[in-house]
Amino acid sequence: MIKKYFDLKKINLSNFNLFLFYGKNDGLQNEVINDIFTSNFKGSVNKYDETEFINNYGTIATELLTRSLFEKEKIIIISRSSDKILKFVDEILDKGIKEIKIILKSSELEKRSKIRNFFEKRKDLIIVPFYEDNSSTLSSIIIKFLNENKISMSRESINLLVNRANGNRKILKTELDKILNYSFTKKKVDLKAVEKLTNLNENYGVNELADNYLEKNRRKIAKILNENIYSDEDCILILRTVLSKSKRLINIIKKYNETKNLDEVISNTKPPIFWKDKDSVKKQANLWKINDLKEKIYQINEVEILIKNNSKNSLNLVSDFIVNI
């Protein structure tokens, strides 16, 4: 049965257990999964790549049939799904598993795709196409983001972000994260800054550098710094990304000290932490104390002031700070 993504909120989803999401707009797929399925879900969420799921199907199927009393509800998300998984979908339907929802994610599927036709023809299954975002939709996302974070930006800058996103809100989300980190101490972001921030020539993302800093991984930090040539704007963004992640980590550690359940704290953190980043954040939380992080935040502010007064030496200043964890 074919449905539009915005119709899912109008449907009683308790009547359905198998969903197929397909299309180029992976960012929107992730938003819908989070908003409708996982954000307030109290059970467990298991994520697999199609190959991983198929290779471990026997074990996974046994777990589904013999799940514990404490884990009656479960969501399984299978990425990069294709026609290869169809026979396993058939088996799952035959087993009559009711409490578990399975979401298959895929990129574009041709009309002749077997799994697409299978889901479209059956009334007990839901298939949702996710098309690329248009300029109007992306502009609306940017404007909402700017209003929520009290950031000032020109129409020309907004149009540049729309063009850089190339119809993909996942790419746009990455660019907006850069803008947010940069805007920590400067709420007006001009066109020149947007041009530089959204056109970083890097082999490793700034986020990865910041995560390795908070993981105290000196070897990886050295490798990233040696293999990249950062500009003055990049250096400011690096500091503000570490600053943003450090403040988030302080809140996580505070809640962890209260609840003693780190997995639950990370899962409930807002904005949500992407599943592939959870292990990194967990490691960070076990490595840092709140007072040490507060001291680092103070140092970040000092380094940024030094950079603004001595921009020609910005890379050395940032490198010294990052390396000396």
C-alpha positions in Angstrom: 0.0 0.0 0.0 1.5 3.3 -1.1 1.4 6.3 1.3 2.8 9.8 1.4 5.2 10.4 4.3 2.9 13.1 5.8 0.0 10.6 5.9 1.8 8.3 8.4 0.7 10.5 11.3 -2.9 10.0 10.2 -2.6 6.2 10.2 -3.0 3.8 13.1 0.5 2.3 12.8 -0.2 -0.4 15.4 -2.0 -2.2 12.5 1.2 -2.4 10.5 4.6 -4.0 11.1 6.5 -3.8 7.9 7.4 -0.6 6.1 9.6 0.2 3.1 11.0 3.7 2.7 12.7 4.4 -0.6 14.1 7.4 -2.5 17.0 9.8 -2.7 15.9 11.9 0.3 17.7 9.9 3.0 17.6 13.0 5.3 13.8 13.1 5.2 13.6 9.3 5.7 15.7 9.7 8.9 13.5 12.6 10.1 10.3 10.6 9.6 11.7 7.5 11.4 12.8 9.6 14.3 9.7 11.7 14.6 7.1 9.0 14.1 8.8 5.8 15.3 11.8 6.2 17.6 11.8 9.5 19.4 9.5 8.5 22.2 9.8 4.7 21.8 10.5 2.8 25.0 11.6 -0.5 23.5 14.9 -1.3 21.8 15.9 -0.1 18.3 18.2 -2.4 16.3 19.9 -1.1 13.1 21.4 -3.3 10.4 22.8 -3.0 7.0 21.0 -5.4 4.6 24.1 -7.6 4.2 24.6 -7.7 8.0 20.9 -8.6 8.5 21.0 -11.4 5.8 24.2 -12.9 7.1 22.9 -13.0 10.7 19.2 -13.8 9.8 19.1 -17.1 11.7 20.2 -15.5 14.9 18.0 -12.4 14.5 14.9 -14.5 13.7 15.5 -16.7 16.8 15.8 -13.6 18.9 12.6 -12.2 17.5 10.6 -15.3 18.3 12.1 -15.8 21.7 12.4 -12.2 22.9 12.4 -11.6 26.6 9.5 -10.4 28.7 11.3 -7.1 29.2 11.6 -6.4 25.5 8.2 -7.0 24.1 8.4 -4.1 21.7 11.2 -3.6 19.2 12.0 -1.7 16.1 14.4 -3.0 13.5 15.8 -0.7 10.8 17.5 -2.2 7.8 19.5 0.2 5.5 20.4 -0.3 1.9 17.6 -2.7 1.3 17.1 -4.4 -2.1 15.4 -7.3 -3.7 17.8 -9.6 -1.9 15.8 -9.1 1.3 12.4 -10.0 -0.1 12.5 -13.7 0.8 13.3 -12.8 4.4 10.4 -10.4 4.4 8.2 -13.3 3.3 9.5 -15.5 6.1 8.9 -12.8 8.7 5.3 -12.4 7.5 4.8 -16.1 7.7 6.0 -16.2 11.3 3.3 -13.7 12.3 5.5 -11.5 14.5 3.2 -8.6 15.7 5.0 -6.5 18.3 8.1 -5.8 16.2 8.1 -3.1 13.5 10.6 -3.5 10.7 11.6 -0.5 8.6 13.4 -1.2 5.3 15.4 1.8 4.0 16.5 2.1 0.4 17.6 4.6 -2.2 15.8 4.8 -5.5 13.9 1.7 -6.6 12.8 1.1 -10.2 9.2 0.4 -11.0 10.1 -3.2 -11.8 11.8 -3.7 -8.4 10.4 -6.9 -6.9 10.4 -5.6 -3.3 8.7 -2.3 -4.4 6.0 -4.2 -6.2 5.5 -6.6 -3.3 4.9 -3.7 -0.8 2.7 -1.7 -3.2 0.3 -4.6 -3.9 -0.2 -5.7 -0.2 -2.7 -3.8 2.0 -1.0 -5.0 5.2 2.3 -3.4 4.2 3.2 0.3 3.8 5.6 1.7 1.2 6.6 5.4 1.2 8.5 7.2 -1.6 10.8 10.0 -0.5 11.6 12.5 -3.3 14.3 15.1 -3.4 13.5 18.4 -1.6 12.8 21.5 -3.8 14.3 24.9 -3.2 11.1 26.1 -1.4 11.3 23.2 1.1 15.0 23.7 1.8 14.5 27.5 2.2 11.8 26.8 4.8 14.1 24.5 6.7 16.8 27.1 6.8 14.5 29.9 7.9 13.1 27.8 10.7 16.6 26.9 11.8 17.7 30.5 11.8 14.6 31.6 13.8 15.0 28.9 16.4 18.7 29.7 16.9 18.3 33.5 16.6 20.8 33.7 13.8 20.7 36.5 11.3 21.5 35.7 7.6 20.8 37.4 4.3 18.6 36.1 1.6 21.7 35.6 -0.6 23.3 33.4 2.0 20.1 31.3 2.3 20.1 30.8 -1.4 23.7 29.8 -1.3 22.9 27.1 1.3 20.0 25.9 -0.8 22.3 25.5 -3.8 25.0 23.7 -1.7 22.4 21.3 -0.4 21.7 20.1 -4.0 18.2 18.9 -3.1 19.3 16.9 -0.1 18.3 17.9 3.4 20.9 15.6 4.8 23.6 17.7 3.2 21.8 20.8 4.3 21.7 19.5 7.9 25.5 19.1 7.8 25.9 22.7 6.5 23.5 24.1 9.1 25.5 22.3 11.9 28.6 24.2 10.7 26.6 27.5 10.8 25.3 26.7 14.3 28.8 26.0 15.6 30.2 29.1 14.0 27.4 31.3 15.4 28.1 30.4 19.0 29.5 33.8 19.7 28.4 35.6 16.6 24.7 35.6 15.7 25.0 37.5 12.5 26.6 35.2 9.8 27.5 37.1 6.6 27.8 35.7 3.1 31.6 35.5 3.2 31.5 33.3 6.3 28.8 31.1 4.7 30.9 30.7 1.5 33.9 29.6 3.5 32.0 27.4 6.0 30.1 25.5 3.4 33.1 25.0 1.1 35.7 23.4 3.5 38.3 21.5 1.6 38.9 18.7 4.0 39.5 15.0 4.0 38.3 14.7 7.6 35.2 16.6 8.8 35.6 19.2 11.6 33.1 17.1 13.5 35.5 14.1 13.3 38.4 16.2 14.5 36.3 17.4 17.5 35.1 13.9 18.3 38.7 12.6 18.3 39.7 15.4 20.6 37.0 14.5 23.1 38.0 10.8 22.7 41.6 11.9 23.6 42.8 10.1 20.5 46.2 11.9 19.9 47.3 9.6 17.0 44.1 10.3 15.0 44.2 14.0 15.8 47.8 14.2 14.5 46.8 12.4 11.3 43.9 14.7 10.7 45.9 17.9 11.3 48.8 16.6 9.1 46.6 15.7 6.2 44.5 18.9 6.0 45.2 22.6 5.4 42.8 24.6 7.4 41.9 28.3 6.8 41.3 31.0 9.4 37.6 30.3 9.2 38.1 26.6 9.6 40.1 27.2 12.8 37.3 29.2 14.3 34.8 26.5 13.3 37.0 23.8 14.9 37.1 25.6 18.2 33.3 26.3 18.1 32.6 22.7 17.2 34.6 21.5 20.2 32.9 24.1 22.3 29.4 22.9 21.2 30.2 19.2 21.7 31.8 20.0 25.1 28.7 21.7 26.4 26.6 18.9 25.2 28.9 16.4 26.9 28.7 18.3 30.2 24.9 17.9 30.1 25.2 14.2 29.3 27.6 13.6 32.2 25.4 15.5 34.6 22.4 13.3 33.7 24.5 10.2 33.7 25.7 11.0 37.3 22.0 11.2 38.3 20.6 8.2 36.4 23.6 5.9 36.2 22.3 4.7 32.8 24.5 6.2 30.1 22.8 4.5 27.2 19.5 5.9 28.2 20.9 9.4 28.6 22.5 9.3 25.2 19.3 8.0 23.6 17.2 10.7 25.1 19.6 13.6 24.3 18.1 16.5 22.3 18.8 17.1 19.5 19.2 13.4 18.9 22.6 11.8 18.6 22.9 9.8 15.3 23.3 6.1 16.0 26.7 5.9 14.4 28.0 8.6 16.8 26.7 7.0 20.0 29.7 4.8 20.8 32.0 7.9 20.4 29.9 10.0 22.8 29.7 7.1 25.3 33.5 6.9 25.2 33.8 10.6 25.7 31.5 10.6 28.7 33.7 8.0 30.4 36.9 10.0 29.7 36.0 13.4 31.0 35.0 15.1 34.3 32.7 18.1 34.3 35.3 20.4 35.8 37.9 19.5 33.2 35.5 20.2 30.4 34.6 23.6 31.9 38.3 24.4 32.0 38.6 23.4 28.3 35.7 25.7 27.5 37.5 28.6 29.2 40.6 27.8 27.2 38.7 27.7 23.9 37.4 31.2 24.5 41.0 32.4 25.2 42.3 30.7 22.0 39.6 32.3 19.9 40.5 35.7 21.2 44.2 35.0 20.4 43.2 34.0 16.8 41.2 37.1 16.2 44.1 39.2 17.3 46.7 37.1 15.4 45.0 35.4 12.4 48.2 34.6 10.7 49.1 32.3 13.5 45.6 30.7 13.8 46.5 27.2 12.7 49.4 26.9 15.1 47.2 28.2 18.0 44.4 25.7 17.2 46.8 22.9 16.6 48.6 23.5 20.0 45.2 23.5 21.8 43.9 20.4 20.0 47.1 18.4 20.5 47.5 19.3 24.2 44.4 17.5 25.4 
